[in-house]
Structure formats: structure tokens, C-alpha cells
Amino acid sequence: MLRRPFHESIVDAIRTSGCTGLSTLLPLIRRTKIPKNHDAIAEALKEEIERYKAGDTLDLDGNSKASILDEIEEQKKEAATAKKSEDEKKSVNLDDLQGEIEKSLGLLSDRHPGLSAWNGCLHDRLQELHKLTSQALGK
């Protein structure tokens, strides 16, 4: 059996749940962190709610149509904010990168490989470059 993530399989479950199944799925959706596919989930819910003439007053275990759709929208915004924050962590400040490269080039242009201080400075510069480039690559 092919297993899919919750945020994909729930859409099919909503569409095949029937009115009774919907009363089971709504609390589950409420208690579940949904990482993706928010629009498809909300659309499937709207269709099923309208299909069973539940309208705007769906009251299955205290779940109203408006509140469940609002919660899905809120989770969508939270997921977008989290993704943006993660993307910012992966991005590199080009000024910092340029500064580290210039410092490294300065050390390399005035080589003193026999001096432990020079080797220590070059080591520090290379570690900083590694840190910056790893951050950009997400590693």
C-alpha cells in the first residue's frame, strides 16, 4: 500500500467520508498540525459541508464551518512564516562573505606558513568561510 502524507490523504478522506465521517474528521483536522496543502483541504471541506447542506452552522462536536476554515487558514500562514524563517536562515549575507574572502586573500597574499599565528589566522578565516557557505547550502 502506498502511504502518503496526512496533508495529501486527508483530502480524499474528506471527499469520501460522508456526513458521519465528516463529524469524525473535523476534530482530527483541528488537532493536527498541517504542514502543506491547506487550500485543497479547505476546498474539500467547503464542498463536503455544502454537499450535506450543513451550511454555515455545521455543529459537529462544536466545529463550525467558519472556525475550522479559519484554523486551516491560520495554519497556512504559520507554515508560510516558518518556511520564510527557514529560508532566511539558509541565506548568506554577501557582505559578510565578501569580508571573509578579502581577509583570507590578504593572508594569502602575505604568506608566512611557518608562523603559527599566521596559520591560526588562516584557519579561523577558513572556518568562517565554511560556516557561511554551509549556511547558504543548508548543511
Secondary structure, DSSP 8 states (H G I E B T S, - for coil): -----HHHHHHHHHHTSHHHHHHHHHHHHHHS---S-HHHHHHHHHHHHHHTT-GGG--BTTB-HHHHHHHHHHHHHHHHHHHHHHHHHH---HHHHHHHHHHHHHHHHT--TT-HHHHHHHHHHHHHHHHHHHHHHT-
